[in-house]
Amino acid sequence: MSNITEKEVEHIAGLARIKLTEKEKDKMTKELGAILGYIDKLKEVNTEGVEPIAHITGLTDVFRNDDNPRESDPENIKRLLKQAPGEKDGYVKVKSVFED
């Protein structure tokens, strides 16, 4: 089991913007410590010569296009902006999600 302090758990909870009771802090300290301990154990596995893979099926996304920039159809842009909640300088204008 890896060591993680209650102070680190409080910091992580703050980043996630969640409040934890003292009982929850204790529980999270133990659980996160166990998870980190398991990760440490996985780091011990010899993976030399093993190719990284994302999945084992070998399937590819047949609908994905090349990631090359291209011009948008002006008519599509006009239709999109008509449906948007607001528009400014040719961009969709939305309500701010950040606090000052």
C-alpha positions in Angstrom: 0.0 0.0 0.0 1.4 3.4 -1.0 1.5 6.2 1.5 -0.8 9.1 0.8 -1.5 11.7 3.5 -4.8 13.1 4.6 -3.5 16.5 3.6 -3.0 15.2 0.0 -6.5 13.8 0.1 -7.8 17.2 1.2 -5.9 18.8 -1.7 -7.3 16.4 -4.2 -10.8 17.0 -2.9 -10.3 20.7 -3.2 -9.2 20.3 -6.8 -12.3 18.3 -7.4 -14.4 20.8 -5.5 -15.9 18.3 -3.2 -16.2 18.5 0.6 -15.3 15.4 2.6 -16.2 14.6 6.2 -13.5 13.4 8.5 -14.8 9.9 8.1 -14.7 10.2 4.3 -11.2 11.7 4.4 -10.0 8.6 6.4 -11.8 6.3 3.9 -10.4 8.0 0.9 -6.9 8.1 2.3 -7.0 4.3 2.7 -8.6 3.7 -0.7 -6.4 6.0 -2.7 -3.4 4.5 -0.9 -4.5 1.0 -2.0 -5.0 2.2 -5.6 -1.5 3.8 -5.6 -0.1 0.6 -4.1 -1.6 -1.4 -6.9 -0.1 0.9 -9.5 3.3 0.5 -7.8 2.9 -3.2 -8.1 2.0 -2.9 -11.8 5.2 -0.9 -12.4 7.2 -3.9 -11.4 5.9 -6.0 -14.3 8.5 -6.4 -17.1 6.9 -5.0 -20.2 10.1 -4.8 -22.3 9.4 -5.9 -25.9 5.6 -5.6 -25.4 4.0 -3.3 -28.0 1.6 -0.7 -26.6 -2.0 -1.3 -27.7 -5.2 0.6 -27.2 -7.4 -2.4 -27.8 -7.0 -6.0 -29.1 -9.6 -6.1 -31.9 -7.5 -4.3 -34.5 -10.6 -2.4 -35.7 -10.2 1.1 -37.0 -12.6 4.0 -37.1 -13.8 4.0 -40.7 -15.6 7.3 -40.2 -12.7 9.3 -39.0 -11.2 11.8 -41.5 -7.6 13.1 -41.6 -7.0 15.8 -39.0 -6.3 18.4 -41.6 -7.9 21.9 -41.3 -10.3 22.8 -44.1 -12.6 25.6 -44.9 -16.2 25.3 -43.6 -19.2 25.8 -45.8 -20.4 29.4 -45.3 -24.1 28.2 -45.6 -23.6 25.6 -42.9 -22.1 28.3 -40.6 -25.1 30.6 -41.3 -27.5 27.8 -40.4 -25.6 27.0 -37.3 -25.5 30.6 -36.1 -29.2 30.9 -36.7 -29.8 28.0 -34.2 -27.3 29.2 -31.6 -28.5 31.0 -28.5 -26.4 34.0 -29.5 -23.8 35.1 -32.0 -20.9 37.5 -32.0 -18.4 38.1 -34.8 -19.3 34.9 -36.6 -18.9 32.7 -33.4 -21.5 31.1 -31.2 -22.0 33.1 -28.1 -22.8 31.2 -24.9 -23.1 32.1 -21.2 -19.9 32.2 -19.3 -19.1 29.1 -17.2 -16.3 30.7 -15.3 -16.6 32.9 -12.2 -14.7 36.1 -12.0 
